[in-house]
Amino acid sequence: MPLYSFNKDMGKIRESMGKPFDGIPSGIKALDDKILGFGKGELCIIGGRPGLGKSSLARDILLYNSHPEIEAACDVGFLCTMEMPAYEICNYMAATLAKISFRKIQQRCATKREIERFNIKCGELIEYQIYIQDNSSTTPETIRNDLETISKDSSISYLIVDYLQLMSLHKPVESREREIAEIGRDLKAIAMEFNIPVIALSQLSRKAEFRESSRPRITDLRESGSLEQDTSKVILIHRPSYHLQQDDPN
């Protein structure tokens, strides 16, 4: 870890001042106008209840930042997922690129033209600079090892973890809350060590569902403890229409 001295390194420090934001965008202009994007060395949390689109947003971030035809696209994106197998993620990504719902293909109600479009986009995914690790026993240590392996051949630009509460540590911990806090600190250390943004998806507890307003709060981060202390940005997904549908399916 380098030590910086104002006396010796002021030249480098001055050079870094006033430079454009160094990181990756979310690809959502309204959001990037607020947060600039996900910066190098930052641990950023995207939280939401099940079914609100955390994994979908993560896939969109991957596709946007690794698009082969976008000049500013990053070198390599790395997704560590414990939520679904890699081939299923690729299917969803291809469906997104083809602008169709993957559910239509699963239900065998897609048109012939839609299936053709989907198959073409499946082939185009080869051009995207994306690594996917779908190990269900992922720990901060295995992520660090994977990053070191990939970095030998490629320049890693960002890491996405889907999702935080499915991770564990190699050692026993006194409580789940303490374990999640330690995982958060380890992910922050990885962001600093590799100088990349680390975007961790997180489940929210059901607290919001019992409040008059369903708008989520940082305190709703499930098993979070002091997790927010290690994060630079916390984005909470809120879809009022989803909650209205839950209350009144008709």
trRosetta pair geometry for C-beta under 8 A, 3 or more apart (Angstrom, degrees):
i j d omega theta_ij theta_ji phi_ij phi_ji
4 9 4.8 -96 -155 63 81 155
4 12 7.7 -121 -134 79 111 125
4 13 7.0 107 -178 -68 132 110
5 8 4.1 50 74 28 118 100
5 9 5.4 119 57 8 61 97
6 9 7.1 -63 -100 58 15 78
6 10 5.6 45 -176 -73 57 95
6 13 7.2 -25 -121 4 62 160
7 10 7.1 -24 -143 -25 5 106
9 12 4.8 -41 -175 38 87 114
9 13 5.8 91 125 -25 86 98
10 13 5.3 -56 -144 40 37 114
10 14 6.0 40 156 -23 70 104
11 14 5.9 -55 -149 34 27 109
11 15 6.5 30 152 -22 62 105
12 15 5.6 -52 -151 31 33 115
12 16 6.7 29 153 -18 65 105
13 16 6.0 -58 -155 34 32 109
13 17 6.8 38 148 -29 64 103
14 17 5.6 -50 -153 23 37 116
15 19 7.5 30 147 -49 60 122
16 19 5.9 -70 -163 6 41 127
19 22 6.8 21 115 -42 119 107
21 36 4.5 -168 -118 178 161 128
21 37 6.2 129 136 35 138 109
21 39 6.6 -100 -172 -97 92 98
22 39 6.4 66 79 -149 66 85
22 40 5.2 -38 121 7 101 117
23 36 7.1 85 52 123 127 103
23 37 4.7 170 98 103 113 111
23 38 5.1 -159 170 92 126 46
23 39 3.8 -99 -62 -107 140 38
23 40 5.4 -148 -88 -24 76 64
23 42 7.1 1 -113 20 138 124
23 158 7.9 76 -170 -86 73 117
23 197 5.3 73 -152 -48 104 126
24 37 5.5 -158 95 170 35 126
24 38 5.4 -12 60 57 83 95
24 61 7.5 90 127 -176 125 100
24 65 4.9 15 -163 -118 128 142
24 74 5.8 -34 -100 -47 119 138
24 157 6.4 96 -62 147 126 110
24 158 5.1 -55 4 -48 147 146
24 197 5.9 -121 27 27 100 140
25 32 4.8 1 -149 -106 101 139
25 36 8.0 -107 -104 151 73 47
25 37 4.2 -83 -97 -103 43 122
25 38 7.9 156 -113 15 8 75
25 64 7.1 -89 89 131 94 130
25 65 7.2 173 56 -83 69 98
26 31 4.9 -36 57 95 148 131
26 32 5.6 -159 31 -62 91 89
26 35 7.6 58 -20 66 124 119
26 37 6.2 -164 -20 -126 69 67
26 38 7.1 101 -66 -21 76 96
26 57 7.9 -19 -169 -179 108 102
26 61 5.9 -57 -150 -103 57 101
26 64 7.6 50 144 67 33 155
27 32 7.7 129 11 -40 14 127
27 60 6.0 -145 73 145 143 96
27 61 6.1 -167 8 -108 119 51
27 63 8.0 36 -86 78 170 79
27 64 3.3 -82 -86 -129 141 172
27 65 7.1 -113 -52 -41 111 77
28 31 4.1 46 91 20 111 116
28 32 6.4 157 78 -15 56 88
29 32 5.7 -60 -139 42 30 107
29 33 6.2 37 159 -27 66 103
30 33 5.8 -48 -151 27 28 116
30 34 7.1 22 151 -14 58 105
31 34 5.8 -63 -161 36 36 108
31 35 6.2 -20 164 24 74 108
31 235 7.4 29 -152 -126 126 138
32 35 6.6 -76 -126 60 30 74
32 36 6.3 8 -170 -174 69 13
32 37 5.4 16 -130 -66 96 76
35 38 7.9 22 130 -65 120 51
35 233 5.6 73 -152 -135 133 147
35 235 7.5 -66 -39 -73 162 112
36 39 7.1 30 96 -58 122 100
37 197 7.8 -101 138 -66 87 161
38 42 6.0 -151 -174 76 69 126
38 44 5.0 -102 -126 3 104 153
38 158 6.6 80 96 -131 130 132
38 197 3.6 96 137 -165 105 157
38 199 5.7 -48 -125 -69 159 108
38 233 7.2 -126 -110 44 71 138
39 42 4.4 84 67 -14 82 130
39 197 6.0 129 72 -84 24 105
39 232 6.8 -84 47 123 108 162
40 191 7.7 162 178 177 45 87
40 195 5.0 12 178 173 117 71
40 196 5.9 -43 -133 -106 76 18
40 197 6.1 -81 -88 -44 33 70
41 191 5.2 105 -157 140 27 95
41 192 5.0 52 -141 -99 88 58
41 195 5.8 -19 -59 -132 85 53
41 196 7.6 107 -47 43 38 22
41 197 7.7 -23 32 -82 30 50
42 191 5.9 -112 65 175 21 147
42 197 5.2 -7 60 -122 92 79
42 198 7.2 -157 97 36 51 68
42 231 7.9 53 178 -167 82 55
42 232 3.9 -66 -147 25 105 149
42 233 6.7 29 171 7 134 97
43 184 6.8 114 157 -170 155 77
43 187 5.3 103 -122 113 125 100
43 188 4.2 -70 -26 -90 138 75
43 191 5.2 -145 -60 -12 73 151
43 198 5.0 -18 -111 72 67 107
43 200 6.6 1 -171 2 91 115
43 230 5.7 2 60 133 147 88
43 231 5.0 -97 100 -112 95 61
43 232 6.2 132 55 2 54 86
44 197 6.3 -2 6 -172 118 105
44 198 7.1 165 25 86 69 52
44 199 5.0 -22 73 -109 103 70
44 200 7.3 163 82 24 48 68
44 231 6.4 102 -113 -163 26 98
44 232 6.0 -48 -77 61 74 91
44 233 4.4 -3 -125 63 97 98
44 234 7.5 -172 -163 -77 61 33
44 235 7.1 26 171 -1 103 102
45 164 7.6 -12 -128 -37 99 146
45 199 7.9 161 -90 -161 17 56
45 200 5.6 -28 -106 72 66 89
45 201 7.8 115 -162 -121 60 17
45 202 5.2 -5 -164 0 107 129
45 221 7.0 -3 163 -114 153 133
45 227 7.2 82 -77 142 150 117
45 228 7.5 -81 15 -102 149 68
45 231 5.0 -33 -11 -129 107 153
45 233 7.2 -166 33 98 64 57
45 234 4.6 -4 64 -118 108 74
45 235 7.0 -176 95 30 58 64
46 54 5.7 149 120 -141 108 91
46 57 6.3 -147 176 94 154 137
46 58 7.2 -176 61 -66 150 89
46 199 6.3 23 -8 180 110 99
46 200 7.5 179 25 88 72 40
46 201 5.2 -34 72 -108 95 66
46 202 7.0 157 77 21 43 77
46 235 4.8 -14 -111 70 70 105
46 236 8.0 168 -162 -84 46 27
46 237 7.0 46 177 -34 88 102
47 54 7.5 -31 -161 -100 14 127
47 201 7.5 142 -89 -168 37 54
47 202 4.4 -32 -98 75 86 100
47 203 7.3 7 -150 107 82 8
47 204 5.1 94 165 -61 108 97
47 216 6.7 -159 108 148 112 152
47 220 7.1 143 145 92 141 96
47 221 5.5 -94 -107 -100 152 83
47 234 6.7 2 1 -172 115 93
47 235 7.1 167 23 86 68 51
47 236 4.9 -22 70 -109 100 72
47 237 6.9 -154 94 12 47 79
48 52 4.0 -130 170 74 125 130
48 53 6.7 -48 128 55 168 63
48 54 4.7 -172 46 -57 119 103
48 201 7.8 -45 30 -163 92 94
48 202 8.0 119 18 78 52 61
48 203 7.7 -61 75 -130 44 37
48 204 6.0 -59 -177 -4 8 115
48 216 7.3 -129 -110 -27 50 163
48 236 6.7 143 -75 -165 67 56
48 237 3.5 -4 -90 45 127 117
48 238 8.0 -147 -117 -54 94 40
49 52 5.3 87 61 -19 72 125
49 203 7.3 52 -122 -161 36 72
49 204 5.1 -64 -65 58 65 107
49 206 7.6 79 -118 -100 119 58
49 208 7.4 -120 -50 55 125 124
49 209 7.6 92 -100 -52 154 109
49 216 7.6 -166 -27 -78 92 128
49 237 7.9 -126 24 79 63 102
50 203 7.1 2 -53 -129 78 102
51 242 7.3 156 119 -160 103 136
52 237 4.7 146 132 113 125 128
52 238 7.9 -15 -164 -94 140 16
52 239 5.6 -178 -146 8 94 119
52 242 6.3 -140 -110 30 82 177
53 56 4.4 -58 -156 47 77 120
53 57 5.6 83 140 -28 90 95
53 237 6.0 -168 63 -164 93 155
53 239 7.4 94 8 -41 121 138
54 57 6.0 -59 -154 34 27 109
54 58 6.5 27 150 -20 63 106
54 162 7.2 155 127 -131 105 99
54 163 6.7 35 126 -93 144 134
54 201 4.5 110 166 -152 124 125
54 202 7.9 -151 -137 44 150 37
54 237 6.4 -138 -72 -3 74 147
55 58 5.4 -51 -149 34 36 115
55 59 6.5 37 153 -19 66 101
55 81 7.8 69 -132 -129 110 122
55 83 5.8 -143 -93 111 135 161
55 84 7.4 70 -159 10 155 118
55 162 5.6 84 -108 -154 86 140
55 163 7.8 -92 -71 -53 88 109
55 201 6.9 25 -73 -116 58 172
56 59 5.8 -52 -151 34 32 110
56 60 6.5 33 150 -20 64 105
56 92 7.5 -118 -109 170 72 133
57 60 5.5 -53 -150 35 34 113
57 61 6.5 38 151 -22 66 102
57 237 7.3 -154 -22 -84 149 132
58 61 5.7 -51 -151 32 32 112
58 62 6.6 35 150 -19 63 104
58 79 6.9 111 155 -125 116 117
58 160 5.0 138 -158 176 109 144
58 162 5.5 -158 59 -72 176 126
58 199 7.1 171 -119 114 92 125
58 201 6.0 -61 -57 -54 133 127
59 62 5.5 -52 -152 35 35 115
59 63 6.3 31 153 -17 68 106
59 89 6.6 -167 -100 -164 116 90
59 92 6.0 -75 -125 112 170 117
59 93 5.5 -143 -170 -85 117 84
59 96 6.6 165 127 -19 122 157
60 63 5.8 -55 -144 39 32 109
60 64 6.1 32 157 -21 66 109
60 96 7.0 -149 -89 -164 75 154
61 64 5.9 -55 -142 37 27 110
61 65 6.2 6 166 -2 63 115
61 77 7.8 166 121 -144 83 148
61 160 6.7 138 84 -80 129 143
61 199 6.9 -40 117 69 166 170
62 65 6.6 -74 -145 46 20 96
62 66 5.9 -17 172 13 62 122
62 77 4.9 174 -134 118 78 154
62 79 6.0 -22 -88 -53 141 124
62 93 7.4 -63 90 -109 122 127
62 128 7.7 67 149 167 92 134
62 130 5.5 60 -179 -115 115 130
62 160 6.7 -90 -64 10 101 148
63 66 6.6 -77 -132 52 19 90
63 67 6.5 49 163 -67 61 87
63 93 6.0 170 -73 -149 117 101
63 96 6.4 -132 -39 102 167 137
63 97 6.9 -158 -147 -68 139 94
63 128 7.0 -49 -122 -129 58 146
64 67 6.3 -29 -158 -24 24 112
64 70 7.8 18 -180 2 53 166
65 73 6.0 133 175 -149 39 73
65 74 4.8 7 167 14 100 111
65 77 5.8 107 90 -65 114 130
65 157 7.0 -157 156 105 124 136
65 158 6.8 1 127 30 161 137
66 73 5.8 102 -133 -178 15 118
66 74 6.3 -49 -81 61 63 84
66 76 7.4 41 -113 -135 115 27
66 77 4.9 -99 -52 5 126 118
66 128 4.6 74 125 -169 115 89
66 129 4.6 -145 -151 55 106 75
66 130 5.1 116 119 -55 174 91
67 70 4.1 64 80 3 113 112
67 73 4.9 -146 55 -90 66 140
67 128 7.0 -25 -99 -112 30 93
68 73 7.0 -96 -84 60 16 163
68 127 4.1 -42 -38 146 154 114
68 128 6.3 -110 -36 -82 94 49
68 129 7.6 128 -81 -18 78 85
69 73 8.0 82 59 -17 33 139
70 73 4.1 105 79 -43 99 103
73 129 7.5 138 140 28 115 118
74 77 6.4 94 81 -56 125 85
74 129 7.2 -135 99 81 70 130
74 157 3.5 -171 178 111 131 173
74 158 6.5 33 131 2 173 102
75 129 5.9 -118 156 150 40 158
75 154 6.2 165 147 177 113 91
75 155 4.1 24 94 76 170 98
75 156 7.2 -104 84 -81 112 8
75 157 5.1 148 42 -38 80 113
76 129 4.6 -105 -98 157 56 108
76 130 7.3 161 -160 -89 64 24
76 131 6.4 27 180 -7 111 103
76 150 6.8 -170 135 164 153 124
76 154 4.4 68 -38 150 153 131
76 155 6.2 152 13 76 105 50
76 156 5.2 -64 80 -106 111 46
76 157 5.8 149 57 6 51 89
77 129 6.6 110 12 104 74 79
77 130 5.0 -17 67 -111 96 75
77 131 7.3 -169 93 29 49 68
77 157 6.3 -46 -76 62 60 100
77 158 5.5 -13 -122 65 79 92
77 159 8.0 163 -166 -90 61 28
77 160 7.0 16 178 -1 104 107
78 130 7.7 165 -84 -160 30 56
78 131 4.7 -9 -113 65 75 106
78 132 7.9 174 -159 -81 50 31
78 133 7.3 15 -177 -1 92 104
78 146 7.2 148 -169 126 137 116
78 147 6.8 166 78 -96 176 80
78 150 6.4 171 -90 48 131 173
78 156 5.9 -14 -17 -139 125 111
78 158 7.2 -170 31 95 75 47
78 159 4.9 -23 74 -110 104 72
78 160 7.2 174 91 25 53 67
79 89 7.2 -179 109 179 151 161
79 130 6.8 9 1 -173 108 102
79 131 7.1 -179 29 91 65 56
79 132 4.9 -11 68 -113 104 73
79 133 7.2 -176 94 29 55 65
79 159 7.9 158 -87 -162 29 53
79 160 4.8 -16 -111 67 73 104
79 162 6.7 0 -171 7 97 114
80 133 4.8 -14 -113 67 70 107
80 135 7.5 -36 -156 42 91 90
80 138 5.4 129 173 -143 120 155
80 143 5.6 -48 -64 -106 162 104
80 146 7.3 139 -86 61 114 158
80 159 7.0 11 -1 -173 104 99
80 160 7.2 -176 29 90 65 53
80 161 5.0 -10 67 -113 105 69
80 162 7.1 170 90 28 54 67
81 84 6.3 -36 150 48 133 59
81 86 7.4 149 51 -81 124 63
81 89 6.5 153 15 -62 167 143
81 132 6.6 -15 13 -165 113 95
81 133 7.2 157 26 81 64 54
81 134 5.3 -19 73 -109 93 72
81 161 8.0 170 -80 -161 43 39
81 162 4.4 -7 -114 67 80 108
82 134 7.5 143 -93 -163 34 56
82 135 7.3 -38 -91 92 83 49
82 136 5.3 101 -143 -130 90 51
82 138 5.6 -128 -61 20 113 118
82 162 6.9 -170 31 100 63 62
82 163 7.1 -105 53 26 96 49
82 166 3.8 -170 90 126 138 139
82 167 7.0 -180 -7 -65 149 60
83 162 4.8 -60 -2 136 126 104
83 163 6.1 58 -60 -10 117 88
83 166 6.9 -165 -64 -9 65 162
84 88 4.6 -90 156 81 118 134
84 89 6.0 146 91 -53 108 84
84 134 7.4 -63 103 -136 39 122
85 88 5.0 93 65 6 79 104
85 89 7.3 -142 102 -6 42 88
85 134 5.1 81 -139 170 46 162
86 89 5.6 -55 -153 34 36 114
86 90 6.4 38 152 -20 68 103
86 132 4.3 136 -127 112 107 131
86 133 7.8 -15 -75 -109 119 5
86 134 4.5 -130 -39 -24 84 130
87 90 5.6 -51 -151 35 35 114
87 91 6.6 42 148 -24 64 101
88 91 5.4 -46 -152 30 37 116
88 92 6.7 36 150 -16 65 101
89 92 5.8 -55 -153 36 34 110
89 93 6.3 34 150 -20 66 106
89 132 6.0 176 72 -136 147 153
89 134 7.7 -165 -4 -80 127 121
90 93 5.5 -53 -146 37 33 113
90 94 6.3 34 156 -20 66 105
90 122 7.2 71 152 -136 104 81
90 125 5.9 103 -153 159 97 169
90 132 7.7 -126 -52 4 91 160
91 94 5.9 -55 -148 36 29 110
91 95 6.4 29 153 -19 63 107
91 102 5.7 99 139 -142 95 135
91 105 7.7 -144 -177 83 111 144
91 122 7.8 -1 -107 -102 52 106
92 95 5.6 -55 -150 36 32 113
92 96 6.5 37 151 -23 65 103
92 102 5.2 -75 -106 -27 58 157
93 96 5.6 -51 -151 32 33 114
93 97 6.5 30 153 -15 65 104
93 121 8.0 -158 121 147 70 112
93 125 6.1 94 107 -110 125 126
93 128 8.0 -108 163 35 144 167
94 97 5.7 -54 -149 38 33 110
94 98 6.1 24 153 -12 66 112
94 102 8.0 94 71 -94 80 108
94 118 5.7 79 137 -166 109 71
94 121 4.3 141 -158 107 76 104
94 122 4.4 12 -120 -75 151 65
94 124 7.9 136 -121 52 84 89
94 125 6.0 -68 -77 -43 90 127
95 98 5.7 -61 -142 46 30 107
95 100 5.5 -94 -161 77 81 76
95 101 6.6 13 173 174 129 13
95 102 3.7 -116 -38 -66 168 86
95 105 6.7 -128 -97 3 120 131
95 118 6.1 3 -93 -123 62 105
95 121 7.6 168 -51 86 18 144
96 99 7.4 27 177 -74 32 38
97 121 4.0 162 91 -152 120 133
97 124 6.7 -152 150 76 158 129
97 125 7.6 -159 0 -70 154 85
98 114 7.0 102 151 -165 125 67
98 117 4.2 126 -151 130 109 102
98 118 4.6 -57 -33 -85 173 55
98 120 7.3 125 -96 60 106 90
98 121 4.5 -126 -53 -3 92 146
99 117 7.6 -52 45 147 80 144
100 104 5.9 -86 166 48 105 134
100 105 7.3 92 119 -36 124 101
100 110 6.3 64 170 -128 146 119
100 114 4.8 106 -98 -160 157 112
100 117 6.8 120 -13 85 126 125
100 118 6.3 -69 50 -69 133 103
101 104 4.7 100 76 -10 92 99
101 105 7.8 -167 103 0 58 79
102 105 5.5 -50 -161 35 50 112
102 106 6.3 52 142 -21 73 103
103 106 5.3 -52 -146 38 38 114
103 107 6.0 25 158 -9 70 110
104 107 6.0 -62 -142 47 27 101
104 109 5.3 -96 -158 74 75 84
104 110 4.3 102 131 -70 106 85
104 114 6.8 -34 111 137 137 154
105 108 7.4 29 -178 -77 33 37
105 110 4.9 1 -81 -16 61 140
105 114 7.6 -145 -72 127 89 111
105 115 6.9 128 -114 -101 100 81
105 118 6.2 109 -83 -116 142 172
110 114 4.2 -123 -178 92 102 129
110 115 5.3 127 110 -56 122 83
110 118 7.2 12 164 -17 162 140
111 114 4.6 98 53 4 77 103
111 115 7.1 -142 94 -4 42 85
112 115 5.8 -55 -150 36 32 111
112 116 6.4 35 151 -20 65 105
113 116 5.6 -52 -149 35 33 114
113 117 6.4 36 152 -20 65 104
114 117 5.6 -53 -149 36 32 113
114 118 6.3 36 150 -22 65 105
115 118 5.5 -51 -147 35 33 115
115 119 6.4 33 154 -19 65 104
116 119 5.9 -54 -149 35 30 110
116 120 6.5 33 152 -20 63 105
117 120 5.8 -54 -152 33 31 113
117 121 6.5 26 154 -14 65 108
118 121 5.9 -61 -151 39 30 107
118 122 6.5 39 149 -28 64 102
119 122 5.4 -44 -150 25 35 118
119 123 7.0 34 152 -15 61 101
120 123 5.9 -59 -163 35 34 110
120 124 6.5 31 145 -20 67 108
121 124 5.2 -51 -144 36 41 115
121 125 6.8 61 153 -38 64 89
122 125 6.0 -40 -164 6 32 117
123 126 6.5 -33 178 1 48 111
124 127 5.8 -43 -176 22 61 113
124 128 7.7 65 135 -26 72 96
125 128 5.4 -45 -162 18 54 117
125 130 7.8 -57 -176 42 89 126
129 154 7.3 167 -166 -159 110 137
131 146 7.9 172 134 166 138 113
131 150 5.8 -90 -25 -113 169 141
131 154 7.9 166 -36 59 125 154
133 138 7.0 115 120 -97 115 122
133 143 7.9 176 68 -107 152 66
133 146 5.6 -38 -63 -135 157 160
135 138 5.0 122 88 -64 98 82
135 142 6.4 -100 88 147 154 151
136 166 7.7 -85 -157 168 66 117
137 142 7.4 104 108 -23 77 161
137 168 7.5 -50 -158 43 62 114
138 142 5.5 -129 -142 72 57 130
138 143 6.4 60 -173 -54 103 92
138 161 7.7 -176 129 -144 146 101
138 166 7.5 49 49 113 106 94
138 167 5.6 -63 96 -113 91 85
139 142 5.0 97 48 6 74 97
139 143 7.1 -134 94 -3 41 87
139 167 6.4 124 -111 -170 41 93
139 168 6.0 -55 -94 79 92 62
139 169 6.0 103 -144 -121 115 31
139 170 5.8 55 -156 -43 170 82
140 143 5.6 -56 -149 37 34 114
140 144 6.3 37 154 -22 67 104
140 167 7.3 70 -41 178 69 137
140 169 7.4 -4 18 -107 101 75
140 183 6.0 -175 -42 -141 114 66
140 186 3.5 -17 -132 137 168 140
140 187 6.2 -121 -110 -59 110 63
140 189 7.9 59 -177 57 136 109
140 190 6.6 -149 -160 -40 96 127
141 144 5.8 -51 -149 33 31 112
141 145 6.5 31 152 -18 63 105
141 170 6.1 -3 13 -24 144 126
141 186 8.0 -57 -44 -170 59 143
142 145 5.6 -52 -149 37 35 113
142 146 6.3 38 152 -21 66 104
143 146 5.7 -54 -148 36 31 111
143 147 6.3 32 154 -20 65 106
143 159 7.1 81 -174 -165 120 145
143 161 7.3 -26 -104 -93 147 115
143 187 7.8 7 84 -105 159 78
143 190 6.4 -14 112 -116 119 161
144 147 5.8 -55 -149 36 30 112
144 148 6.5 32 153 -20 64 105
144 190 5.9 -131 -85 -107 86 109
144 193 7.7 12 -128 81 106 152
145 148 5.8 -55 -150 35 31 112
145 149 6.5 31 152 -19 64 106
146 149 5.7 -56 -151 36 32 112
146 150 6.2 26 156 -14 68 108
147 150 5.9 -55 -142 41 30 106
147 151 5.9 35 157 -26 65 111
147 156 5.9 -24 -150 -40 89 171
147 159 7.0 -42 -89 -81 121 133
147 190 7.0 140 0 -163 161 112
147 194 5.7 -73 167 -84 142 151
148 151 5.7 -54 -142 34 26 115
148 152 7.3 42 154 -35 57 93
149 152 6.2 -47 -170 8 33 113
150 153 6.7 -81 -169 49 42 88
150 154 5.5 -43 168 51 83 107
150 156 5.8 82 106 -67 120 112
151 154 6.9 -87 -111 69 27 60
151 155 7.5 50 -136 -114 69 32
151 156 5.6 -58 -84 -6 85 111
151 194 7.3 -134 -78 -134 141 111
156 159 7.1 17 174 -57 123 88
156 194 6.2 -24 83 173 129 131
156 196 5.8 -48 122 -75 99 154
157 196 6.2 143 160 -132 22 110
158 196 5.3 -178 -98 178 38 106
158 197 4.7 -9 -125 62 101 92
158 198 7.5 178 -165 -82 68 32
158 199 6.8 24 172 -2 113 105
159 190 7.1 -37 40 129 160 126
159 191 7.7 -130 41 -88 117 74
159 194 7.7 73 -22 75 125 147
159 196 5.9 89 -6 114 91 131
159 197 7.4 -165 36 97 65 54
159 198 4.8 -11 69 -116 107 73
159 199 7.0 179 93 27 54 67
160 198 8.0 165 -86 -163 29 50
160 199 4.7 -18 -109 71 75 103
160 200 7.8 168 -160 -83 48 32
160 201 7.4 40 180 -23 90 96
161 164 6.4 77 114 -74 120 62
161 167 7.1 -7 178 -50 130 133
161 187 6.8 -82 -5 -121 153 136
161 198 7.0 18 -8 -179 110 94
161 199 7.2 -179 22 91 69 51
161 200 4.4 -9 59 -116 113 75
161 201 6.6 -149 94 21 62 73
162 201 4.8 31 -112 28 66 133
163 166 5.7 89 61 8 64 106
163 200 7.2 103 -158 175 60 71
163 201 3.9 -76 -116 93 98 100
163 202 6.0 166 177 -86 109 24
163 203 6.3 108 121 -34 143 79
164 167 6.0 -57 -165 17 39 113
164 180 6.5 68 151 -147 111 99
164 183 6.6 141 -164 113 88 134
164 184 7.4 23 -149 -75 131 83
164 200 4.9 65 -69 166 106 116
164 201 6.5 -158 -13 84 83 48
164 202 4.5 -5 24 -97 130 80
164 203 7.5 -136 57 10 91 73
164 227 7.8 66 173 -142 156 147
165 180 6.8 -13 -101 -104 66 122
165 202 6.8 97 -24 -147 93 65
165 203 5.0 -38 7 20 142 115
165 222 5.8 -11 -74 94 142 119
165 223 6.1 110 -114 43 106 129
167 183 5.2 129 101 -145 129 147
168 179 6.9 -19 -142 175 60 134
168 183 7.8 -82 -127 -79 9 130
169 173 6.0 78 45 -31 136 121
169 179 5.7 -139 2 -149 115 96
169 182 6.1 3 -69 99 143 130
169 183 6.6 -133 -59 -70 93 88
173 176 7.7 116 92 -89 116 25
173 178 5.0 -164 167 96 117 108
173 179 4.1 154 65 -75 154 89
173 182 6.6 -148 -108 14 145 143
174 178 5.5 36 58 33 85 155
175 178 4.5 96 59 6 84 102
175 179 7.0 -144 98 -8 46 86
176 179 5.4 -51 -148 34 36 116
176 180 6.5 36 154 -19 67 101
176 223 5.1 -62 128 -146 105 131
177 180 6.0 -52 -150 34 30 108
177 181 6.5 32 151 -19 62 107
177 223 5.2 -141 -93 -165 60 71
177 224 7.4 -2 -144 66 83 23
177 225 4.0 120 173 -58 96 115
178 181 5.6 -55 -150 36 33 115
178 182 6.4 32 153 -18 66 105
178 225 6.5 107 -75 -75 36 169
179 182 5.8 -56 -150 37 31 109
179 183 6.4 34 151 -20 65 104
179 223 7.9 -18 64 161 89 124
180 183 5.5 -50 -147 35 34 114
180 184 6.4 39 152 -22 64 103
180 223 4.7 129 -17 125 153 100
180 224 6.1 -102 121 -117 137 29
180 225 6.2 147 74 17 103 109
180 227 6.0 -43 134 -71 102 121
181 184 5.6 -52 -153 33 31 115
181 185 6.7 31 150 -17 64 103
181 224 7.5 88 -74 166 76 44
181 225 4.3 -61 -57 82 117 133
181 226 5.0 51 -129 51 125 85
181 227 5.7 -123 -103 -67 61 66
181 230 7.9 133 -163 -3 66 129
182 185 5.6 -50 -149 35 36 111
182 186 6.4 37 151 -20 66 104
183 186 5.6 -54 -149 37 32 113
183 187 6.4 32 153 -19 66 105
184 187 5.8 -54 -147 36 31 109
184 188 6.4 33 153 -19 64 104
184 200 7.5 -141 -113 52 74 166
184 224 7.9 59 -49 -157 148 73
184 226 7.9 -161 68 95 144 68
184 227 4.4 173 -64 -135 162 79
184 230 4.7 139 141 59 105 139
184 231 7.1 -63 -166 -50 119 90
185 188 5.6 -52 -150 35 33 113
185 189 6.4 36 150 -21 65 104
185 230 5.3 -137 -88 -98 56 156
186 189 5.5 -52 -150 34 33 114
186 190 6.5 37 149 -22 65 101
187 190 5.4 -47 -149 32 36 115
187 191 6.6 42 149 -22 64 100
187 198 5.1 -175 171 138 96 152
187 200 5.8 24 172 -55 166 136
187 230 7.7 110 67 130 88 132
188 191 5.6 -49 -152 31 35 115
188 192 6.6 30 151 -14 65 105
188 198 7.3 -141 -88 51 33 137
188 230 4.4 -114 -41 176 148 111
188 231 7.5 -122 -82 -77 113 43
189 192 5.8 -57 -151 39 33 109
189 193 5.9 33 153 -22 68 110
190 193 5.6 -54 -137 38 30 112
190 194 6.1 0 171 8 67 111
190 196 8.0 -40 137 57 80 101
190 198 5.9 86 88 -72 105 147
191 194 7.0 -71 -139 51 18 87
191 195 7.8 62 163 -107 51 12
191 196 6.1 -115 -140 74 59 61
191 197 6.6 8 -138 -143 111 21
191 198 4.1 -107 -73 -1 104 111
192 195 7.2 14 -172 -75 28 51
202 221 5.5 0 139 -145 143 95
202 222 6.7 -179 168 36 92 85
202 224 7.2 48 -174 -88 145 106
202 227 7.7 127 -115 143 154 158
203 222 4.4 -19 96 23 93 141
204 207 7.8 -99 161 34 94 88
204 208 6.7 5 144 4 133 123
204 216 5.5 -63 -136 -134 161 133
204 220 4.4 20 -161 137 105 108
204 221 6.3 -60 -110 -97 67 32
204 222 5.8 161 -153 -32 13 93
204 236 7.2 71 -77 -143 138 102
205 208 7.8 131 85 0 68 79
205 220 5.3 -140 42 -165 84 67
205 221 7.5 27 -8 90 90 14
205 222 4.6 141 -57 -94 73 79
206 209 4.8 -41 -176 27 79 122
206 210 6.9 65 134 -15 86 100
207 210 6.3 -76 -165 39 37 100
207 211 6.8 34 147 -27 72 108
207 217 7.9 -62 96 42 128 102
207 219 7.4 -52 73 110 164 92
207 220 5.1 -141 50 -112 116 90
208 211 5.6 -56 -150 26 41 114
208 213 7.8 -60 -160 108 86 62
208 214 5.2 79 154 -161 102 55
208 215 6.9 -139 -148 76 122 25
208 216 5.0 -60 -70 -95 154 62
208 217 7.2 165 -82 9 103 78
208 220 5.5 6 -35 -110 104 149
209 214 6.5 30 -100 -125 43 97
211 214 6.8 161 70 -86 91 36
214 238 7.4 146 112 -148 86 99
214 240 7.3 140 65 -113 118 62
214 243 4.6 160 57 -111 171 163
215 238 5.5 11 -130 -128 65 149
216 220 4.9 -107 -159 48 90 152
216 236 4.2 -144 88 171 124 134
216 237 7.5 42 18 62 143 44
216 238 5.7 -152 12 -77 93 99
217 220 5.1 115 60 -13 66 100
217 236 7.4 -20 -76 -75 5 174
218 221 6.2 -16 -180 -15 53 109
218 228 5.4 49 178 -92 124 152
218 234 5.6 69 -112 110 102 161
218 236 7.3 -125 -76 -49 52 132
219 224 8.0 -156 -150 52 33 133
220 236 7.4 82 60 -132 121 136
221 224 3.4 51 106 -52 112 145
221 227 5.9 -122 127 64 147 135
221 228 6.7 161 15 -52 154 99
221 234 7.6 -80 -63 -147 131 133
224 227 3.9 -93 -168 21 86 125
224 228 6.5 41 160 -26 133 84
226 229 4.7 -17 170 10 91 126
226 230 7.5 81 127 -13 84 92
227 230 6.5 -70 -169 37 43 100
227 231 6.7 32 146 -22 75 115
228 231 5.4 -62 -145 34 44 115
228 234 6.1 -23 -125 -55 99 143
231 234 5.6 75 119 -61 145 89
239 242 3.9 61 100 -1 113 115
239 243 7.1 154 94 -10 67 81
240 243 5.9 -60 -155 39 39 107
240 244 6.3 40 151 -21 71 106
241 244 5.5 -52 -147 36 34 114
241 245 6.4 37 154 -21 65 104
242 245 5.8 -57 -154 34 29 111
242 246 6.6 31 149 -21 64 104
243 246 5.4 -48 -148 32 37 114
243 247 6.4 34 154 -17 66 104
244 247 5.8 -57 -149 38 32 109
244 248 6.4 -33 170 41 67 95
245 248 7.1 -86 -135 70 23 57
245 249 6.3 50 179 -111 69 47
246 249 7.7 15 -130 -68 17 73
